[in-house]
Amino acid sequence: MARRRYILAYDIMDDKRLRRVHSCAKTYGYALQYSVFICDLDSMELTHLKWDLGAMIAHGEDRVALIDLGEVTSPTRFEFLGVHPVLPRQGPTII
């Protein structure tokens, strides 16, 4: 199964839900900023991430964005100004 790189970004209105979503995001990816993560996922991991987040958020208040950047082996699509974080070459496999 090919792994794809995603940007996960969220805006959560409640502090308790925010902490839960942040903890979940750390399970699946690497933090670029507090509410922005890089996640390298196969299709099953993506399904699990969506399921986990969908169960945590208030669908009428919160926002979560998943942006598909393509296969993990593709050249990096990031450009930074200022401090440049070290990006993973390939993310962890979620078990």
Secondary structure, DSSP 8 states (H G I E B T S, - for coil): ---EEEEEEEE-SSHHHHHHHHHHHHHHSEEEETTEEEEEE-HHHHHHHHHHHHHHS-TTT-EEEEEEEEETTS------SSS-----SS-----
